[in-house]
Structures are given as structure tokens and as C-alpha cells.
Amino acid sequence: MEQRWDCEWAITKREQCVSRLAWDKNWPWISAYIRRPGPILEAGCGLAKWVRFLQNQGYEVWGLDYSSEAIVRSKMLWPDLMLLKGDMRALPFEDNFFDGIVSFGAIEHDINGPDAALREMYRVLRPNGILYCTVPCMNYVRRLGLMALQDWVVRNGIIRKLTGRKPDDVGFFEYVFEPQEYANILRSSGFTLLKLVPLGPHSLYLGSKGSFRSKIIGSIHTSWPWVFAHMMAGICRKHGKDEI
């Protein structure tokens, strides 16, 4: 009985997280560019909250993630979701399968770069299909040196020991892209870039909700969105048959 109520509570909390995606900064762009019903894919779906949300919005949606644990946990909560374990660099779908693909902060974690994953996404999209793909953005704050400070914190042996990590086990985590660099990568993968959207700023910059700092940074972001853009979204189209 205790396990049952734990499961019910987990479902309730997860559904609350899912419902809040209606106000997420990514959703207006996705709903504007990717037509229903699909099919569509979330590449790197994690715990599948976007898969669930998109299903609730009327999409026929698949989720794929490299983590077996993430897929198993998500299927326990939502057994009706179409979820697969797989690698974005070798998608288990035939050519021209999806009308749309979404991916949130995933392709930057390949140490060899995002090209292999993007080529696969291009392959499984139908002609005129849409890709919505977000990556970390090299904004002005990062350029000023906070990224170097962040890297020092991550690599500092004392800090790693205090946080329970091996001092010498740092490894690669992610790439951060300049806007023009990301645009060039998307185009070199075959896509037509429709729009590059600055997203953010990060909650670390904003501080507490409603604070003076939050209001000032929010105002700056409204006027000059690339200053604090923590992420950016590439909205792309696969060439139609008459364009190849």
C-alpha cells in the first residue's frame, strides 16, 4: 500500500510539472512551427515530461533517451507513452519518419560534437519537417569570464571532495556555442535555418522571483535578449523534395 501511494504521489508531482510546460518559453515556438498530430520525436527525452505534455496537446509523439533508467522510470509512471532507449547518433527509425523533432539541451553533450546527431535527425525527418533544438548559448555574461569561474569550481579538487566527487574525475560535460557557430552547424547538417531564438536568462542570474535584480535582468533581456540568453533554439526545416 505504501508503494502504491508513493507511486500516486510521484504521478501527481510529475503531472504538475508537465502542466507547467504550457508556460515554458519553448512551447510557443514549438506550437507555432510543428503541426499536429505529427508524428514527432523528442530526442533526449530524459524523464519524458515533454513527451507527456506534447501527447496531451494532441501530438503523436515518441521519446528516445540513452539512459535505460530514465526510460524505465518514465514507463512506470506513464505506460502509455511511446518511449525507447537509443542513441541520437543512430536513431532506430526509417528515413522520412517524423514531421517534427524537438530536443532540449542534449546534442551538446557529445564530445565529438553535435554533427552526427543532427545528421540522423535530418535523415528521419520528412521533407519540410521541422527541427526545434536547443543548446547552451555563449552569451555576454559567459564571455566576461563567469564561464571560466564555473569551470574552475567544477574542477577544483577541494570542492569536488566536499561534494562527494572524485578530485581527478572531471571529464567532458558539454559544449557552449556562439550563435553564428550554431547556425553554421545546423546549415552544414543540411537544414534551412528559419530562426535562431535566444532563451533565458538562467535562474542563477535572476535570483529570487520578484527581486530587484530579477526585474533589472528581465528588463535587459527583453531589450537585448542575447546578453543573458542561457540557451538558444534553432528552428530548422528539412528541404522539400523540390529543393534537393
C-alpha angles and dihedrals in degrees: 000000000000091000090050092054091045088055092047090051092048090051091049093050093045092049089052089054090048094051091053090062087079085077095041116123091236098056101073090055094046094048091047097051109028114065125218140277095022130156094241135171133217105209110205095016098173108186091357101241091139091047089054093045094049090048088053089052092058102265126136095229138181126196126208129185137166092225115089090195093056092050094047094048092047093049090052090059099035110023092171094065120104100236129164136183108231150125121266088216091062107029114196094227134097123251118285093013104136135056090204143009128201125191127175119201097327114108094061092069096073108100089210091057134257098283099097093050092046092050089053092049089051091050096053095043117095119237108286089016118147130237120199107187129167128201135169113281126222094229128179093266091055090047090055090064108269088116090058089051090050090051090050091052091050093049099039108118096212093049091047091051092049091051093049098255127129109261093224098039104089107127130162120314113168149328122244115210136211110232094245091045091054092046090054092049092052092049093047088055088061101262129133105230109226099175142350110212124198111221129192152350103232117245087240088068095043100051118193119001113266094013122139090250091051092052094047094047091044090053092049091048091052092053100034106020097178093061095076102013104142093183135014131207125220112208108197141170129215112231117265119238092260091056099054 
